[in-house]
């Protein structure tokens, strides 16, 4: 996919040191994502494998060797013994269903193996009722069926989808339904209605280091132009180290879409991601039964606006944490808060918003009376005026209106007793470097959340200041 360049820096440079790569030894690994949130992932076990090969020029009467490959992938997955690696040579392949266990489907190195929708099958690759399946180095595209899916995984465990291009599906790129121990990593997902949807009882799911962009297709009112959708998930599910950009419907008076959607879902960790120019960074909501959205952890993310992007709609987010994020130049709001308001609203009891930096746009929109258990404090909010929508204000509070003044927001709400209203002194935000300079007032101003930190207290924002790393600057 190559290096992605944005605002003068390369993707690899920005993310260096951020990702936790699980390579080499295949042992159980526990990732400590945030306070009280551990994600355990057991990678596929290494076993001695047999290699088989498939090519459109092959024949299913062949032995499946590299010199005499099979022709059809469906034949290969049913014929190859458990533990086999099936290499797909350059060509276009029909939809398949995998119900056998312990198989790897791999695009042959240096070649392009394409799974193409046929206009009939809803799922181009269906994986169901099985375990230990790996897909890698494949292109999965052009499923024109309404609600059609590139890869659908159901009632399965120990599944890996990596290094694939998943594009131009009328419904979903990847759907994970009632799965366990699944990793979706290092893929590019684009031009779908919904890039990734995780549904229902799925647990120990990791979505990591994917490029999720320009998913602009329309499907229905709740599933159009979305990067990642958590739909009634019980978790734990983690989205870590992904890049999400330009996920929104085509130009409309009132565009739709979101980088991340949370619908009646729980136990979700969203950390170390980068967002820009989505319609909304994250939107939470629920059904008429007010199914709760609980234990959502949104930490250590970076969000920037180029042309358009608004922040987090938190109308269903009980016992959740939004902390140590950096937001620059967002439209309309960074935090839009309401409690049991409207068709999609539910409880935000126990929501904490702390240790963030938000600059160059309206930071707070509070639309209802807040529960006493909501905490908004220890944030740096600074808006000297910007070109973003409502960028002339710092906050809006129902029954009071808009204000430019931090002190008025404190008086109206009682929030941000320890908050700051000053320039955060990033190193080079014009070129995408949001690390703190040595003189930043955000250093040592946070409240401890159980993470390690340097100095007397945690720093505000996405990046903890490190003297040794930045003293030369």
N, C-alpha and C positions, 0 to 999 in steps of 0.2 A: 504493500500500500504506500510505502514511502513515507518520508517525514512530512508532517503537516506543518506548514508555516503560518503563523498568525501574529500580527503586531510585532514582527521583527524577531520572533524567537521560534525555535523549533520545538516540536512536540517532545522529542526525546530529551532535550535540555531541560524543559520545564518539569518533566516528570521524573528526572533522574533522582534516585534516592527516595522516591515516593512509593513506588510499587513494591510489594513483597512477592518475590518470584519463588514459586515452589518448583524447583528443578532438581533433577538428579535423583536423590534418595526418595523413594516412594514410601514414606512413613506417615502415620497420622499426624496432622499439623493443626495446632490451635492458633488462630489469629485473634489477638486482643484488639478489637476495633475501637471500643469506647468503654467508659466506665460501666462495668456490669454486663458487657456484651461480648461474648466469646463466640467465634465461629469455628467449628471443627469440620474439617474436610478430609475424607479418606480417599486419596487418589486411587485410580484403577491399579490393581496389583499387577506387577510384572510377572509374566509367565512366558515360557518358551512358545514362540509363535510359528505358524506356517504362513508363507506368503503366497497369495494368489493374485491373478491379474485379470482385468476386464478391459475390453476395447470394443468400440463399435465395429471394428473390422474383424473381431474374433468370431468364435463359434462355440456354442454351448456343448458341443460334442468334444471339444478340446480338453486337455487336462488342466487348463487354467494356469499354465506357466507363463513367464514373460514372453517366450517365443511363440506360444500357442495359447493365447488368452481366451477366456470365455467372452460371450457377447453381451449378456444381459446381467445387470446388477442384481435383480431379483433372484435370478437363478443362482448367482454367486453366494448371496447371503443364506440361501436355503441349502446349498451344497457344501459350503466350506465348513469344516469342523469348528467347534468352539475354540477360541484362542487364536483364530486366524486373523491376519491382516490382509485386506483386499485392496489392492492398488488399482485405481481407475486411470486409464490412459486418456489422452486428449479426445474429447468428443462430447456429444450431448446424450443424456440418459433420461429414461422415462421415470415417472414416480415409482417409489418402492415402499413396502411395508417391512419393518424389521421386528420380528417377534422372537428370533433366536437370540441367545445370550453370548457374551464374550466375543464380540467381533469389532474390528476396526475398519472403517472405510476411509481411505486416504487418497487424495489426488496425487498422482505420480509426480515426484519432484520435477519442477521445471515445465510442467504441462498444465493444461486447463481442462479439468473435468467439470461439466456443467449438468446439473439436474434442472430440468425445465418443466414447468407446469404444462399439463396436457389439455387444460380446459374442462376436464371431467372430475379428476380427483381433487378433493378439498385439500389434501395434504400432500405436498410433493415428496417429503420424506416423513413417514409415520413410524415412530418407535413406541411400542406399547407392550406392557406386561412382560418386561424383560429387564436385564441388568448387564452392566459392564459393556456398554456400547460407546465407541468413540468415532466422531466424524471430524476430519481435518483436511485442510487445503482443498476445499471444494467451493464451487460457485453454485448457489441455489437460487433460482430466479424465475420471474415471469409466471407466477400462478395467478391467472385472471379470474378465478372463481371468487364470488363474493364471500368474504370471510375465509378465503383461501390462505394457506399457511405454507411457508417454506419448510420449516422443521417443526413437527408436532410430537412432543414426548409426553406420554401418559402412563401412569401407574408403573413407573420404572425407577430404577436406582442405579447409582454409579455410572452416570452418563457424562461424557465430555464432548463439547462442541468448540472447536478452536480453529483459528486461522482460516476462516471461511468468509466469502463474500456472499451476503444474503440480501437480495435486492428485488425491487419491482414486483412485490406480491400485493395483491389487492386487499388482503387482510393483514396477516401477521408475518413477521420474519421468523420468529421463534415463539412457540407456546410451550410452557412447562406446566403440566396439570397433574396434581397429586403425585409429585416426584420426591425423591430424596437423594442427597449427595450428588448434586449436579453442578458442573462448572461450565460456564459459557465465557470463553476467554479469547482475547486477541482477534475478534471478528470485526468486520465492517458491515454495518446494517444501514441501508439507505433505500429511499423511494418505496417504503412500505406505508400502510396506514398506521401500523403499530409495530415498532421494531421488535420488542420483546414483551411478552405478557406472562407473568407468573400467576397461577391460579390455585386457589383452594388450599388443601393441606400440605402444600409443598414445603419441605424443610431441608435445611443445610444446602441451600442454593447459593452459589457465588456467581455474580455477573461482574467480570473483572477485565479492565483494560480494553474495552471495546470502543470502536469509533461508531457513534450512533448519530446520524446526521441526515438532514433533508428527507425525513419521513413526513411527507406532506399530503398523502392521499386521504380521501374522505371515506369513512366506512359507516359510522352511525354517530349519534350525538355524543356518545361517551368514548368512542374508540376511533378517533380521527387524529392524524398528525401527532402521534405520541411516541416518545422514545422508549420508556419502560413503564409498564402498567402492572401494579400489584393489585390483584383482583381477589378479594376475600382470602388472601393468604394468611396462614397462621404462623409461618416461619419456623425457625429463623431464616431470613433471606438477606443477603448483602449485595449491594452495588458499590463497587470500589474501583477507583482509578479509571473510570470511563471518561471519555470526552463526548459531550452531547451538544450539538449545535444545529440551528436552523430546522428545528422540529416545530412546524406550525402549518396551518392550512394556507393555501395560496392567498394572495392579496385580496382581502375582503374588508368592508367597513369595520367589522368586528371579528378579527381573526381568532381562530381556535387552536387548540393543541397545547402540548406541554412536554417538557423534557421527561418529567416523572409524574405519574398519576398514582394516587393511593385511594383505593375504593373499598371501604369496609375491611381494611387489612391491618395486620398487627405484626409486631416483632420484625421490623425492617431496619436495617442499618445502611445508611447512604453516606459514604465517606470518601474523601480524596478524589472527588470528581471535579471536572472543569465544565462550566456551562457558558454558552453565549448565544445570543440571538435566537433563542427559543421563544415561543409566545409567553409561556410561563415556566419558571424553573420547576416548581412542584405544586400540584393541586391536590388537596385532600377532599374527600366527600364520601357520602354513604347513601343508603337506601331509605325507603319510607319506614322501615322498622328500626331505623337508627342504629344499625349494626356499628359497634364502635371501631374507630381507628385508634390503636393504642401502641405504645412503646415504639414509636418512630424516632430513630436517632439520625439526625442530619448534622454531620460534623466534618470539619476540615475540608470544606469544599470552597472552590473559587468560582465566582460568577461575574461576568463582565457583559456590558451592553455595547454592541457595535451599532446596529440599526434599530433594533427593538428587542426588549426582553423585560418582563416584569418578574417579581419575586415569588414568594411562597404564600399560597392561599391556605391558611390553617383554620379550617372550620370543622375539622374532625381529627383531633390530634391529642387525645388524652394521654397523660403520663409520658409525654414525649420530650425530647431534648433537641434544641437547635443551638449549637455552640461552636465556637472557633471557626467560623466561616468569614470569608471576605467577599463583599459585594460592592461593585463599582458601577454607578451610572444607571441604575435600573429605572424603568418606567413605572409610573403609578404608585408603586410601593415595593419595599423589600419584604415587610411582614404585613399581611392582611389577616386580621384576627376577628373571628366571630364565634359565638357560643350558641348552639342550637338555633341557628338562623337559616331560614329558607329550606327548600326541598332537600338539599344535600348536606345540611348542617347537622352536627351532633356535638358531643362534649369535647371541650378542650381542657377539662379539669387536669391540673397537675402539669400543664405545659410549662417548660422552662426555656427562655431565650436569653442566653448569657454568653459573654466572652467573644462577641462578634464585632466586626468592623463593617460599617455600611456608609458609603460616601457618594456624593454627587447625584442625589435623587431623594424623593420622599421616602422616608424610612418606615414610618408606622402608619397603618390605617386600622383603626379600632372601630368596629361597626356595631358592637353590642356591649352591654355590661359584661365585665369579665368576672369569672369565678375568683374567689379570694386566693385560691391555690395557684393561679397563674403567676409566674415570676418573669419579669423583664428587667434585667439589671446587668451592670458590669459590661455594657456595650459601648462602643465608640460610634456615635452617629454624627456625621459632619456633612452639611450641604450648604455651601456658599452660594448656591444657585447653579442650575445645570440646564442643558437642552433636553433632558428627558421629560416625558409627560409628567406633569405636576412637579417638575423639577424646581419650581420656585418655592416649594414648601418643604418643611421637615417632617410634619406629621398631620394626620387628620384624626379627630376623635368625635364620634357621634355625639350630638347635642352641643358640641362646642365649635366644630368646623376645622378649617385648616390653620396652621400656624407655621411661621418661619423660626420660631424661638424654642429652643430646647427647654428653657426654664418654664415656659407655659405648658409644654407637654408634661413635664414633671409635676407641675401644680395640678393640672387637670386629672391626671391618672394616678399619681403616687409612684409611678414607675421610674426606673433609672436613678435611684437614689445615689448609686455609685457610678453612674454612667458618665461618659465624657463627650464633649462637643468641641472637637478641635481637629486640626489636620493630623492624620496618622503618620505622615512622613514615611511613605513607601520608598523603596530604593529607586525604582524606575517604572512607574505604572504605565507610562506611555508606550513602553516596550514590553509590557506584560510581566514585569518583575514586582510582585506585591510583598516581597520580604520587607521586614521592618529595618529602617536605618538605625544606627546606634543611638540617635537622639529621640527616637519615637516615644511619645507619651504612652503608647499602648503596651510598652514593655513593663512586665511585672504588675499589670493592673487587673488581671483576671482573678476569678475565683477558682480554687482547685476542684477538679472533677474526677480525680483518680488517675489521671494521666501523668507521666513524668514531665517535668519542666525544669528549666534552668532559672537561676535567680531566686528572688524572694516569693514570687507568685507566677502563675501562668501568664503569658502574653495574650493579648487580644488578637483575633483574626486567625487566618489559616496557618500562618507560619510562626513558629517559635523562633525568636531571635537567638542566634548562635554566635558568640563572640569570635571564636576561632575561625569560623567560616567567612565572616563578613568584616573582620577588623581591617583587612587590606582596603576595603572600599570606603 
